[in-house]
C-alpha cells in the first residue's frame, strides 16, 4: 500500500482522517485541495509531506495556482517546504516529484535496517513509540515504525508499545492499525503512562520520528516526545530518532528556532465531535515539542547513524 502516489495526472492519497474505520483514497487535482488535505491531516508525516509538496508543484504547473501557500501549509515540518523547493527548482517538476517518491521508499528500507541493527547492539526487543511513523507517514513502511516492522520481519520484536497520542489519537487510530496489519505484537497505552512504564522496565528503547532536526541535533516531533525522552533518560534506555536526511535542517541552529504549530482549542476540548470540556474553555494545543540533543542517544537516517551520546552532530 502506498500512502501517496501520482496516478493518471493526479495525486492519490490515503485519507487518514477516515482510519481506522475506513480505508479510502482521495484524488487531488488542485493545489487548493492538496493544502486542505494537508491542513486537516488527511495526509501527514514529514516524509509524506515532502512527497506531497513536490507533487503539488507538479499540479501547480498544470493549474497555474501559486505554490507559496502550499509551502507554508504546515510550518514545523521541514520536508514540506523542501519538497516544494526541490520540484520548483527542477525543469520537470513531475519527474523530480516521482524521484522524491522513490527516494523515500528506498530511505525507509535503509532506516529500518540501520535502526534494527542498532537496537540489536542494545539487545532491545521491546520498544515504545509515539504518534504514527509508519507507511502512513511516508510512502511505504515508515521511519520509526519502519524499524519496528524490520524487527518484526527478523523475528526479534517482542512487543511494541504505542502511545495513543492525544489529541488526535494518531497512535490509537493509525499506529495500532498498522501494527495489526503487519501482525506485530503490540499494546496501546495512554500518553501519560509512557514515562512511568519506562521506569518499570516495560520497554528496552524508545523510537520516535522527526519533523525537523536542528543543526545541533535538537529534534521537533509530535507532542509527547519530550516526556518520553525524559523518561528514557531516567530509565537508562536508548532514545532513538529515526528520520531521513531531508529532515535535518542545518539552517536551523537549535530547537529554539523551530516554529511550533498550535492547532487551536477545538481538538483539545472535544473528542470525535463530542465535547469533553465546558463551553468557552480555552486550550493550548502545540502539535509538536522539541527534544534537546542531550536527551537523544542517536539519530538514524537513511545514510548514517549520528551518535549524539558520543558528541556527534548532524
N, C-alpha and C positions, 0 to 999 in steps of 0.2 A: 504494500500500500504506500502510495506517495501522498504526502500531506499537501503538497503544492506542485503544480506542473503546468506546462503550456500545451494546450490541446486545441487544434483546429482554430488557431487565431485568437485564442482567449486564455485567460488564466483559470485553471480549475483548482479549487482548494477545499479541503475538508472544513465544514462549518463546525468549529469546535464548541460553539455555544449550544449545540444540539446533543453533544455527548454527555453521558454515556447512553442515553436513551435511544438515540437515532444516529446512524452514520449517513450523513448526507453531504453532497458536494455542491459548491456554489460555482457558477460560471460568471467570471468577471470580465466585462468588456470595456469598462471605462475606468479612468484613474479615480474619479469620484467614488465609484462603487468600491474600489480597492481600499481607498482611505477609510471608508465606512467600515469595511470588513476588518481592517487593522485596528481601528479605534474601539470597536465593540468586541474585539478579541475573537472574532471568527477565525482569524489566523494570528498566531502569536508565537513567541520563542525567537530569540535573537537570530539564529541562522536562517530560520524560515522567513523572518522579516527581511533579511538580506536578499534572499531569492525573490521575495515579493517586490521589494524595491526595484530590483533590476528588471523584472518582468513588467513592472508598472511603467518604466521608461519606454519599454518596447510598445506598450499600449499607447502611451502619450505620443509616440512617433506617428501613430495611425490616427489618433483622435484630435491631435493638436492641443490637448489640455496641458496646463503648466505642471511641472514636476516639483516645484518648491513646496507646496502643501503636502505632497507625499513624503518628501524628505523629512519634514518636521512632524509627521503624524504621531510618532511616539519618540520623545526626546532622549530617554535614558539609554535605550539600546543603540549601540554604535553601528550595528550591522545594517540597519535600515538605510541610514544615510550613506554608508559605504556602498551598498548595493546600487543605490540610485546613482552615486557618483561614478561607479565603475561602468555602468551601462551608458550613462550620459557622455562619458569620455570616449566611447567606442564609435567607430564608423558604422558598426552594425549592432545596435543595442540588443536585438533579439538574440543574435549569436552569442554575445557576451553573457546575457542572462542565462542561456542554456549551459554555457560553460560554468557559470557560478553554481547552477543546479547540480551539475555533475561533480564539480569540485567538492560541494557539500556532502554528497553521498560518499565520496572517497575519504573525506576528512572524518566522517563519523566512524567508518570502519577502522581508520588508523587510531582515533582516540579510544575506541573500545578496546583495541588490543593493548595499547600503551597503558591505559588505566587498569585493565585487568592484570597486566604483568606487574605493575607497581603494587597493587593490592596483594598479589601473591607474595611479594617480598615481605609484606607485613603480616602474612598469614591471615588476612582478613577475608572472612566468608559471610559475615552478617553486616549489612550496610544500611545506612539511613539516608534519606534524600528528601528534598523539599520541592514543591511546585511540580512542574512537568518538564522533563528534559529528554523525552523520548522522540520517536519518529514524528510525533505531532508538533514538536518544537523545531524540527529540521525538515529535510525532505524524506529521509528514511532513517531508522534506527535511533539516532539521537546522540546526545553528548553524555551527561552523567548516567542517564538511563541506558544509553548505548553500552556503557561499561558494564552495567548490571546485566544486560542481555548477553554480552560476551561471556561474562562469568557463568551465566546460566547455561549457555551453549557448551562451555567447557566442563560443566558438571561440578563446579566448585561453589555455586551460590547456595548458602544455607538458608538465607532469608533476606528479603528487602523490607524495610520499614519505611512507609511513605507517610509524610505529614499531609494532613488534609488540605492545608494552605488556604486559610481564610484571607480575604472574604469571598473570593470567587471559587474556592474549592478545586483548584486545578489538580491537586494531588488526589483528592477523592474522586473527581469526575474523570480525569484524564489518565493520571499515572496508574491508578488501580486498574483502570480499563486496559491499558497497555500491558501491564504485568500479567493480568489474567489471560490476555490474548496470547502471550508468549509462554504461558504455563509455568511462570516462575513463582516460587513460594514467596508469599508476601502477606503483610498485615498493614492495616491503616491505623494511624494514630492521630490524635488531636495535636495541633501545633504546640501547645504549651507543655505537652508531655515529653517532647523531644529531649531537652537537656537533662531532665530527671532520669529518663530511661537510659541515656548515655552514662550517667553517673552510676546506674545499677548494672552496667555491663551488657546492655541489650544489643549493642552493635559494636563492631570492630573498627568501623570507619564511617565518615560522613562524606557523601559526594553531592556536589551542587554544580549547577551550570553557571553561566555568567552572561550579563547583558552588556557590560563594559568592564574592561580591566585597565586600570591606570598604569602609567609608566613605572610606578614604584611597586606594583603588584596589588594594590587595593582593588577590591572587586565589588561591583554592584550586581546584585542578584535579587531574586524575589524576597519580599519582606519575610523575616523569619530566619534567614540565612545567618545573620549576625548572632542570634541567640544560639543557633546550633554550633557556631564556631567557638563561642564561649564555653558551651557545654563540652565540646570535644576537647578543648584545651584542659579543662578541669579533669576530664576523664582520662586524658592521656592517649587519645586515639587520633589517627590521621584525619585531617580535614583537607579534602582534595577538591579543587576547582577544575572542571572538565569543560573546555571551550576551544573553538577553533582559533587559529592565529588571527583571523579577521576581527575577533572580539577585543584584541589588545589594541588600545588607543594610546600611542606614545605621545600624542598631542595633549593628553590629559595627564598632568603631572601626578596628582594624588586623588584619592577618593573624594576629598573635599570639593573638588572642581566638577564632580559629576552631578548633573541636574537630576533630581529625584522627582519623578512624576507623582502628583497627588490626584487620585481619580475621583475625589469628591465623596460626600457623605452617603449618597444613596446606596452604594454597595455595602456599607457597614451597618446601616440602620434597618436594612431589610435583607431577607434571605429567600431566594427563589420567588420574589414578588410578594412575600409575606412580611409585614412589619414586625421587627423584633425590638424596637425601641419606641419610646413615646414620640408623638408628633412634635416637630420642631427641634429634635435632638440634632446637634451638630457633631461632626466627627472629623478626625484626622485620618487620612487614608493613603499613606505612602505606599506605592506599588512595589517599591524596592527598598533595600537598605544597602549599606556599604560595610563589607568586612575588611578590617585592616590587614595589610600584608603579614604582619607579625603573628596573626592567628591562623594563617594558611600554611599547610605543610608543603603543598606543591600545586602548581598549575600544569595540567596535562593538556597539550594541544595536539593537533594532527601532525606536528613536526618535531616536537620535543617535550621533555619533562623539565619544568623550571622548578628547582628545589628552593623555595623561599626559606625553608628552615635551615638551609646551608648558606644563606646570604645571596643567592642568585636573584636577579631581577629580570623582568621581561625585556 
